[in-house]
Amino acid sequence: MKKKLFKTIALLMLVVMILGTGGCASKANETSSAKATNTDIEEYAIPDATGNWGAPTPYGLIPRGPGFIRMSYVFDSLIWKDEKGDFIPALAKEWVYNEEENTYTFELQENAKWHDGEAITAKDVTFTIEYMKKHPLAWLNLKPIEKVTAIEENKVEFKLKEKWAPFYAHIAGCMPILPEHIYKEIKNPEKLFSEEQIIGSGPFKLAHYNGEKGEYVFEAFDDYYQGCPKVKKLKFFKMNPQMQPKALLQGKVDAIFTNGDAKELFKGKDINVISDIGMVTKVAFNHHKAPFDEKTFRHAMAYFINRDDIIDIAHRGHAFKGNTGIFSRESAYFEKDVEQYKYNPEKGESILEKLGYKKEGDYYKKDGEVLSFTVLGNERVKRDVDMIVEQLNHEGIKAEAIYKDRQTADQSLNNWDFDISVVECGAIGDPIFLNREILGKGFTSDRYYKSEKMSKLLKEQLLATNLEERKNILKEFQKTYAEELPAYHIYFSEFVFVYNDKANLYFTNEGVSIGIPLALNKMIFVK
């Protein structure tokens, strides 16, 4: 199957070459000065430890952040995010929300074209909705949409079934618009890959892709409606992470994605280092069984876990303390008045005694049984598991670490086959992620339905299109979550990018599009 795909890609490359789609370079002198400035970058190279993130199409990508990012270079959505996280024009130059009718109207860019030169119209947008209903994307929820109408050639209207606050972030700002004249002939986009599937409207065309080698080459789209991108050729390729810092210092690559240790490694070097929060790591309690089904017991466990020590020792200070209310402290929704369960073994002991436990010798006991359980984790969180086990044993709880490979550990989570587990998950972007991570069916979700109040608040926040109203709802939610404590959030990992002066990388506030914490927003390479 893979060989067939590679052959297809090779054919695609030939087609691209034959069509003469060499990016802006060949036309630089023909275009306006805005297309040929002294900031133009001939080539920008970024290594990747994983390599292959799938074909950069809506149906070919591997549904993780890097896969989506690569797809976004080829396919534009109606709107996008700037560095501050504010929505900016993309295929739509203007938009308006009619609260009374609950409709969103978008006026498209008149000069927007597909990579094959065809004009983009409102019918492409309506086609995309119907096509994606027949061929759903795992990361795109179209259920809130009642209907979509092309009211003019360049104007399209979305009517929603009910008010839905995440509309801009989770539909208009992430849904890749498809060319009707291409995709209407594609019957199985999930199963088969064809050269036509990479015809998008984004700032870059795909010039080369080799999944086995993890190679991607994107070339600037000369007729991009926002002007020809300043980066003419953008390359991603697989490279051992141990080799990446040296390659950057030698000028063989232009940017690397690394960890907090880079701050010391590149100290004093003529190089840029930026960092931001990435994934969140939490302790998930199996609240389906005793004693974890008792929330005060979960409170006690939180008091026994020293988050500061985990960050300082296991991560050498390169992480940000988690928040019991989930949101990062930089979020507009962050509520400071939330119980954090600061390390306090005396409080933990007091709770256990009220629950009938008594410390005898090294461990707590109840009805003659030692309080003991396991802590599950995979290789990525091994240091966290080790420290939590050590901390719990020190406080009188007989804890034992269980390590499994990532897939097996995920399966154990999914089947509730654990006591407590250290879990990584996403926690930035539109607050709809709360519904996914608390009420969702995925294995990283708390899947916690015992609190009617919390479930009600999570539903209400989706309906609150007024920002202040939504903030107030989420303020109450955070206090409720901290009280219920289905999981205890330990820390946010620190994502670090190191880069030279060719381009000015930045992290997008609340993440790119649906909340991807990578400093690879496509607008960095466009203007």
Legacy VTK file of the C-alpha trace (Angstrom):
# vtk DataFile Version 3.0
C-alpha trace
ASCII
DATASET POLYDATA
POINTS 527 float
0.000 0.000 0.000
2.817 2.354 0.910
4.743 1.549 -2.260
1.654 2.469 -4.255
1.447 5.757 -2.440
5.101 6.547 -3.070
4.647 5.831 -6.764
1.705 8.169 -6.769
3.727 10.863 -5.106
6.507 10.404 -7.643
3.975 10.878 -10.438
2.688 13.890 -8.649
6.160 15.379 -8.562
6.458 14.930 -12.306
3.118 16.598 -12.839
4.168 19.480 -10.633
7.415 19.865 -12.545
5.692 19.653 -15.920
3.204 22.305 -14.904
6.105 24.521 -13.969
4.913 25.230 -10.468
8.250 26.396 -9.243
6.904 28.847 -6.685
7.556 32.566 -6.626
11.152 32.525 -7.736
10.387 32.234 -11.417
7.901 35.086 -11.294
9.476 37.335 -8.718
10.356 40.008 -11.240
6.877 39.980 -12.714
5.098 40.636 -9.479
4.723 43.649 -7.242
7.459 44.739 -4.917
5.490 43.140 -2.076
6.223 39.779 -3.671
9.949 40.334 -4.012
11.258 42.026 -0.936
14.668 41.772 0.602
13.117 39.521 3.242
12.501 36.722 0.764
13.928 33.426 1.946
15.032 30.949 -0.685
14.774 27.899 1.561
13.792 27.155 5.150
14.639 23.739 6.597
13.141 22.162 9.729
14.136 18.669 10.925
11.657 16.420 12.707
12.396 13.500 14.996
9.324 11.539 13.882
9.418 12.347 10.185
6.196 11.116 8.684
2.961 12.825 9.665
0.976 11.570 6.718
0.198 13.157 3.374
-0.622 16.860 3.895
-4.249 16.617 2.829
-7.402 16.669 4.995
-7.799 12.919 4.571
-4.156 11.900 4.380
-2.715 13.527 7.480
-1.981 11.724 10.712
-4.378 13.493 13.110
-1.780 15.000 15.420
-0.488 18.572 15.578
2.424 18.247 13.102
0.178 16.463 10.604
-2.424 19.219 10.764
0.234 21.947 10.519
1.659 20.475 7.292
-1.836 20.159 5.814
-2.566 23.805 6.678
0.276 24.967 4.441
-1.582 23.510 1.446
-5.223 24.051 2.437
-6.688 27.294 3.755
-9.740 27.696 5.945
-12.137 30.643 5.976
-10.301 32.417 8.792
-7.045 31.879 10.656
-5.226 33.011 13.822
-2.446 35.550 14.188
0.255 35.479 16.852
-2.098 36.909 19.486
-4.655 34.230 18.737
-7.041 36.740 17.145
-8.921 35.635 14.067
-7.692 37.171 10.822
-8.880 36.900 7.212
-7.952 33.845 5.224
-10.226 32.743 2.372
-12.846 35.038 3.879
-11.927 38.721 3.890
-14.870 39.732 6.082
-17.436 38.005 8.248
-20.361 38.907 10.461
-22.486 37.106 13.038
-26.234 37.746 13.174
-27.172 36.761 16.713
-30.921 37.080 16.163
-30.885 34.669 13.212
-27.893 32.718 14.501
-26.124 32.954 11.139
-22.503 33.558 10.188
-21.903 35.211 6.808
-18.495 35.158 5.116
-17.428 37.242 2.126
-14.647 35.509 0.212
-11.503 37.037 -1.241
-12.195 37.972 -4.887
-8.692 36.984 -6.033
-8.459 33.640 -4.229
-7.491 30.747 -6.517
-6.877 27.045 -6.264
-3.400 25.807 -6.980
-4.507 24.798 -10.487
-5.653 28.355 -11.235
-9.412 27.889 -10.846
-11.278 30.592 -8.930
-12.586 29.856 -5.453
-16.297 30.525 -4.967
-18.941 30.168 -2.282
-20.029 26.914 -3.919
-16.698 25.373 -2.945
-17.581 26.108 0.685
-21.058 24.591 0.487
-19.592 21.597 -1.345
-16.976 21.152 1.400
-19.668 20.908 4.076
-21.690 18.322 2.179
-18.570 16.354 1.248
-17.279 16.279 4.808
-20.654 15.139 6.092
-20.314 12.127 3.801
-16.611 11.735 4.585
-16.206 12.921 8.207
-12.899 14.118 9.602
-12.156 12.924 13.137
-11.133 16.390 14.312
-14.002 18.346 12.744
-17.514 18.559 14.219
-20.110 19.746 11.706
-23.162 18.714 13.737
-23.920 22.272 14.919
-24.555 23.356 11.297
-28.185 23.383 10.146
-27.468 24.493 6.588
-24.968 26.379 4.451
-26.040 28.586 1.562
-24.095 30.308 -1.210
-26.045 33.561 -1.196
-23.738 35.187 -3.758
-20.799 33.974 -5.843
-18.382 35.106 -3.128
-20.636 35.128 -0.094
-21.679 32.138 2.001
-23.949 31.869 5.029
-23.868 29.291 7.824
-27.023 28.792 9.886
-26.537 26.878 13.116
-29.064 24.677 14.889
-28.387 26.513 18.145
-25.843 28.986 19.434
-22.386 27.438 19.468
-19.492 29.434 20.893
-16.623 27.403 19.335
-17.841 28.063 15.769
-14.963 30.327 14.728
-12.232 28.164 16.256
-13.603 24.738 15.464
-15.262 25.184 12.089
-14.442 28.458 10.327
-10.848 28.498 11.567
-9.930 24.844 11.038
-12.063 23.394 8.255
-9.925 23.069 5.095
-11.981 24.235 2.121
-11.992 21.743 -0.753
-12.107 22.433 -4.507
-15.452 21.143 -5.768
-14.173 20.591 -9.310
-11.530 18.204 -7.927
-13.086 16.448 -4.971
-16.455 15.749 -6.577
-14.640 13.029 -8.524
-12.907 11.573 -5.464
-15.109 8.875 -3.967
-12.843 7.359 -1.292
-10.535 10.067 0.048
-9.922 8.115 3.259
-8.609 5.027 1.485
-6.929 6.204 -1.683
-4.463 8.975 -2.308
-4.346 10.704 -5.677
-2.323 13.586 -7.019
-5.426 15.759 -7.303
-6.001 15.614 -3.572
-3.152 18.039 -2.897
-4.690 20.868 -4.923
-5.565 23.365 -2.250
-5.669 27.112 -1.783
-2.981 27.577 0.874
0.231 29.582 0.604
2.275 26.535 -0.405
2.037 23.764 -2.962
3.284 20.311 -2.159
6.299 19.665 -4.399
7.556 16.465 -2.798
6.443 13.995 -0.149
8.054 10.742 0.886
6.330 9.298 3.907
8.861 6.534 4.458
11.707 9.027 4.701
9.585 11.708 6.372
10.362 14.221 3.635
8.181 17.177 2.727
8.998 19.999 0.308
6.531 22.857 -0.036
6.945 25.559 -2.646
5.470 29.048 -2.477
2.192 29.520 -4.347
2.911 32.405 -6.681
-0.723 33.496 -6.996
-1.603 33.258 -3.322
-4.277 35.833 -2.583
-2.308 37.325 0.323
0.778 37.764 -1.850
3.508 35.316 -2.655
4.953 33.828 0.568
8.340 35.182 1.569
9.671 31.638 2.053
10.043 30.121 -1.392
10.807 26.591 -0.342
9.871 25.042 3.003
11.375 21.664 3.859
10.707 19.141 6.619
12.704 15.954 6.975
13.515 13.309 9.552
16.599 13.766 11.694
17.760 12.211 14.952
17.052 14.763 17.704
20.588 14.281 19.049
21.974 15.650 15.772
19.634 18.609 15.425
21.384 21.198 17.684
24.700 20.729 15.865
22.942 20.945 12.489
21.359 24.234 13.550
24.675 25.712 14.695
26.292 24.602 11.434
23.569 26.288 9.399
22.319 23.019 7.912
18.820 23.603 9.309
17.015 26.779 10.312
14.875 25.786 13.291
14.506 22.851 15.666
11.824 21.739 18.099
13.398 20.684 21.377
13.063 20.888 25.161
14.006 23.222 27.987
17.597 22.013 28.113
18.163 24.034 24.922
18.251 27.206 27.009
21.566 26.128 28.494
22.832 24.419 25.359
22.455 27.549 23.226
23.330 30.060 25.927
25.697 32.683 24.533
25.108 31.543 20.950
23.807 33.852 18.243
20.545 31.968 18.101
16.916 32.523 19.172
15.140 30.435 21.794
11.411 30.668 22.512
9.236 28.489 24.706
5.602 28.065 25.651
3.298 25.560 27.264
2.676 22.332 25.395
0.827 19.265 26.606
-0.541 18.911 30.104
0.306 15.914 32.277
-2.245 14.782 34.818
-2.802 12.032 37.338
-5.982 10.244 36.291
-7.895 8.480 39.050
-9.944 5.398 38.299
-13.075 6.854 39.846
-15.018 3.758 38.807
-13.703 1.796 41.760
-12.894 2.172 45.462
-11.211 3.980 47.023
-10.860 6.385 44.075
-14.632 6.709 43.690
-14.601 8.849 46.836
-13.619 12.413 45.943
-12.201 13.184 49.376
-9.818 10.252 48.903
-8.711 11.862 45.632
-8.196 15.125 47.537
-5.891 13.304 49.948
-3.828 11.871 47.084
-3.417 15.353 45.634
-2.146 16.684 48.954
0.473 13.902 48.999
1.815 14.726 45.516
4.461 17.445 45.396
4.161 19.065 41.964
7.073 21.449 42.559
9.468 18.574 43.206
8.301 16.733 40.101
8.995 19.824 37.979
12.323 20.637 39.627
13.732 17.123 39.797
12.121 15.094 37.028
12.138 17.985 34.549
15.025 20.127 35.836
12.642 23.054 36.145
11.637 22.929 32.481
7.875 22.710 32.921
5.051 24.913 34.200
2.978 23.987 37.235
-0.421 22.587 36.400
-3.699 24.143 37.448
-6.423 22.239 39.246
-8.846 24.331 37.201
-7.119 23.013 34.033
-6.549 26.330 32.187
-3.025 27.722 32.039
-2.393 30.931 33.926
-2.005 32.778 30.615
-5.489 31.811 29.456
-8.218 34.464 29.331
-10.407 31.965 31.179
-8.008 31.282 34.058
-9.644 31.589 37.497
-7.214 32.124 40.345
-9.654 31.387 43.170
-9.482 27.604 42.752
-8.267 25.047 45.312
-4.840 23.871 44.185
-4.169 21.165 46.817
-0.730 22.532 47.518
1.568 19.814 48.877
0.426 19.251 52.461
0.824 15.694 53.808
-0.809 16.704 57.109
-4.041 17.551 55.306
-3.793 14.312 53.350
-3.328 12.353 56.570
-6.294 14.086 58.185
-8.562 13.124 55.285
-7.400 9.502 55.331
-8.062 9.253 59.062
-11.611 10.527 58.524
-12.032 7.821 55.909
-10.981 5.175 58.435
-7.308 4.745 57.569
-4.689 4.643 60.290
-0.944 4.666 59.883
0.640 1.546 61.371
4.365 1.270 60.841
5.319 2.505 57.377
1.883 2.345 55.769
-1.730 3.344 56.229
-4.124 0.486 56.894
-7.878 0.024 56.971
-9.568 -3.123 58.258
-6.128 -4.687 58.491
-5.377 -4.083 54.797
-2.431 -1.966 53.705
-3.428 0.956 51.496
-1.760 -0.003 48.259
-2.279 0.540 44.530
-0.438 0.846 41.236
0.620 3.852 39.171
0.433 3.233 35.433
2.509 5.047 32.832
4.279 4.712 29.502
7.909 5.428 28.627
7.225 9.124 27.995
6.123 9.756 31.575
8.391 7.278 33.344
10.162 9.947 35.402
6.811 11.296 36.594
5.593 7.832 37.566
8.814 7.166 39.469
8.536 10.361 41.468
4.851 9.965 42.263
5.440 6.397 43.466
8.341 7.588 45.606
6.291 10.440 47.070
3.307 8.238 47.894
5.462 5.577 49.518
7.183 8.251 51.560
3.781 9.380 52.863
2.700 5.856 53.841
0.951 4.548 50.736
2.305 1.384 49.204
2.451 2.404 45.565
3.951 0.347 42.756
4.886 1.556 39.280
3.635 -0.259 36.207
5.175 0.655 32.878
3.690 -0.312 29.550
4.424 0.681 26.002
2.355 3.610 24.866
-0.232 1.651 22.928
-0.744 -0.908 25.690
-0.963 1.790 28.357
-3.553 3.645 26.274
-5.551 0.434 25.978
-5.441 -0.060 29.759
-6.717 3.471 30.210
-9.472 2.894 27.717
-10.577 -0.263 29.564
-10.320 1.319 33.033
-7.650 -1.281 33.823
-5.630 0.847 36.241
-5.704 2.452 39.690
-4.128 5.786 38.933
-2.265 6.677 35.770
-0.051 9.470 34.514
-1.597 10.781 31.294
-0.680 13.405 28.706
-3.416 15.368 26.964
-4.174 18.715 25.335
-5.325 21.711 27.349
-5.188 24.830 25.191
-7.368 26.322 22.500
-11.077 27.026 22.585
-12.585 25.779 25.885
-14.488 23.147 23.976
-11.443 20.995 24.739
-12.858 20.683 28.270
-15.884 18.807 26.984
-13.584 16.459 25.080
-11.192 15.872 27.980
-13.849 15.479 30.681
-17.006 14.159 29.026
-15.488 12.685 25.859
-15.110 8.976 25.106
-11.365 9.017 24.377
-8.901 7.259 26.661
-7.306 10.549 27.797
-10.724 11.864 28.818
-11.733 11.789 32.479
-15.063 10.345 31.322
-16.536 11.793 34.484
-20.319 12.055 34.512
-21.047 11.986 38.250
-21.410 15.737 38.640
-24.603 17.015 37.052
-23.509 20.545 37.860
-20.232 20.182 35.978
-21.882 18.548 32.972
-24.449 21.347 32.886
-21.760 24.034 33.024
-19.811 22.391 30.216
-22.895 22.326 28.031
-23.756 25.930 28.855
-20.290 27.209 27.981
-20.728 25.895 24.436
-23.912 27.925 24.034
-22.447 31.166 25.411
-21.470 33.262 22.390
-20.989 36.261 24.671
-17.380 36.138 25.938
-18.068 37.545 29.397
-20.961 35.158 29.898
-18.711 32.276 28.885
-15.964 33.395 31.254
-18.390 33.476 34.173
-19.638 29.982 33.392
-16.091 28.662 33.153
-15.118 30.405 36.362
-17.727 28.325 38.165
-16.711 25.229 36.226
-13.092 25.476 37.395
-14.104 25.558 41.051
-16.417 22.610 40.494
-13.749 20.583 38.693
-11.263 21.206 41.489
-13.828 19.992 44.014
-14.723 16.862 42.034
-11.077 16.257 41.032
-11.494 13.362 38.584
-7.842 14.033 37.688
-5.069 16.089 39.249
-3.152 18.248 36.779
0.570 18.131 37.526
2.343 20.301 34.956
2.361 21.766 31.480
5.327 20.592 29.460
7.599 23.242 27.996
7.771 23.289 24.201
10.891 24.999 22.882
11.847 26.174 19.412
15.379 27.301 18.585
15.954 29.133 15.295
18.221 31.417 13.336
17.395 34.900 12.067
15.954 33.917 8.708
12.371 34.021 9.982
10.796 35.173 13.216
9.087 32.153 14.749
6.406 32.570 17.385
3.907 30.548 19.367
0.301 31.367 18.594
-1.659 32.325 21.682
-3.904 29.365 22.625
-2.310 27.371 19.826
-2.550 27.263 16.052
-6.089 26.657 14.777
-7.769 24.159 17.138
-4.991 24.593 19.726
-1.753 23.172 18.356
1.138 24.336 20.556
3.797 24.562 17.825
5.635 27.674 16.637
4.876 26.821 13.017
1.909 29.050 12.191
1.939 29.264 8.380
1.711 33.052 8.508
5.307 33.054 9.790
6.398 31.923 6.338
3.977 34.085 4.359
4.568 37.694 5.458
LINES 1 528
527 0 1 2 3 4 5 6 7 8 9 10 11 12 13 14 15 16 17 18 19 20 21 22 23 24 25 26 27 28 29 30 31 32 33 34 35 36 37 38 39 40 41 42 43 44 45 46 47 48 49 50 51 52 53 54 55 56 57 58 59 60 61 62 63 64 65 66 67 68 69 70 71 72 73 74 75 76 77 78 79 80 81 82 83 84 85 86 87 88 89 90 91 92 93 94 95 96 97 98 99 100 101 102 103 104 105 106 107 108 109 110 111 112 113 114 115 116 117 118 119 120 121 122 123 124 125 126 127 128 129 130 131 132 133 134 135 136 137 138 139 140 141 142 143 144 145 146 147 148 149 150 151 152 153 154 155 156 157 158 159 160 161 162 163 164 165 166 167 168 169 170 171 172 173 174 175 176 177 178 179 180 181 182 183 184 185 186 187 188 189 190 191 192 193 194 195 196 197 198 199 200 201 202 203 204 205 206 207 208 209 210 211 212 213 214 215 216 217 218 219 220 221 222 223 224 225 226 227 228 229 230 231 232 233 234 235 236 237 238 239 240 241 242 243 244 245 246 247 248 249 250 251 252 253 254 255 256 257 258 259 260 261 262 263 264 265 266 267 268 269 270 271 272 273 274 275 276 277 278 279 280 281 282 283 284 285 286 287 288 289 290 291 292 293 294 295 296 297 298 299 300 301 302 303 304 305 306 307 308 309 310 311 312 313 314 315 316 317 318 319 320 321 322 323 324 325 326 327 328 329 330 331 332 333 334 335 336 337 338 339 340 341 342 343 344 345 346 347 348 349 350 351 352 353 354 355 356 357 358 359 360 361 362 363 364 365 366 367 368 369 370 371 372 373 374 375 376 377 378 379 380 381 382 383 384 385 386 387 388 389 390 391 392 393 394 395 396 397 398 399 400 401 402 403 404 405 406 407 408 409 410 411 412 413 414 415 416 417 418 419 420 421 422 423 424 425 426 427 428 429 430 431 432 433 434 435 436 437 438 439 440 441 442 443 444 445 446 447 448 449 450 451 452 453 454 455 456 457 458 459 460 461 462 463 464 465 466 467 468 469 470 471 472 473 474 475 476 477 478 479 480 481 482 483 484 485 486 487 488 489 490 491 492 493 494 495 496 497 498 499 500 501 502 503 504 505 506 507 508 509 510 511 512 513 514 515 516 517 518 519 520 521 522 523 524 525 526
